[in-house]
Each structure stands twice: as structure tokens, then as C-alpha cells.
Amino acid sequence: MMRKLLGLIIPLALLATLASPALTSPALADSDPELESYKADMQTGEKSWRAQKCAVYQETRDEMLEEIPRGALSPEFAKAEEDYIENGCAGRAYACPKSKTELDYANKMSFAMMSHGLSGTFLPYGCKSSIQ
């Protein structure tokens, strides 16, 4: 019984130790390091991996938008994507597909981006209401 208890306490203590600086530092909670890194890279003229991914995302998006009828995406969905790109594809974004066309578009974009070596976590597709 004691060994089982120690087997649980040690990993939990380690987890608490590793997580505590991120949870207690207000500076980390108020800023987005990825966005700040992107902005710094753009100011110095260097192309970071995030900036390269964002350029690929924007190029792929432009190509995909040529394939669907103009106005097929809702203004909210299109604006969420545009805001994501304007922020250097950094930070949280929620382009929530609400129609079949938007869902098909998001799925095609996801497959296209993965074929470029990008993960699904890079993409802005998701709905705030589904996040618990």
C-alpha cells in the first residue's frame, strides 16, 4: 500500500514542480511568447519557421479560395482566418466551420497543410463553444 502511494506521490510532486512557474508567473499568462517571437523575427527580417508556415498557409488558402464560390464562407469564418494570418499565424484562433462548405474547406486545408509537413495544431479551425 505504501509503495503504491509513493508511486503516485513522486510523479505528482514532479508535475507540480514543473508546472508551478508557468502557473504563478503573471508575465507568462499575459503574453504570447510565440506571437512575440514572430514579431521579433519579422522586425529583424529573419524568416522563422512560424513565418514560413504562415506564408504556406496563406498561399494554400488563396489557392483554395479560388476553388469555391465567392461568399461561400461566412464573414465570421473568413475574418477569423484573416485575423489569424495578420497575427502571424500565432496565438489562439477560432475559425468555426458552421456550414458544410466551411467544414469541407477546413478539411481540405487541413490535409493540404499536413502535406506541407504542418500539424493540425497549427491550424485555426475550432469552435469556442466546444472547448471545456
Order of alpha helices (4+ residues) and beta strands (2+ residues): alpha-alpha-alpha-alpha-alpha-alpha
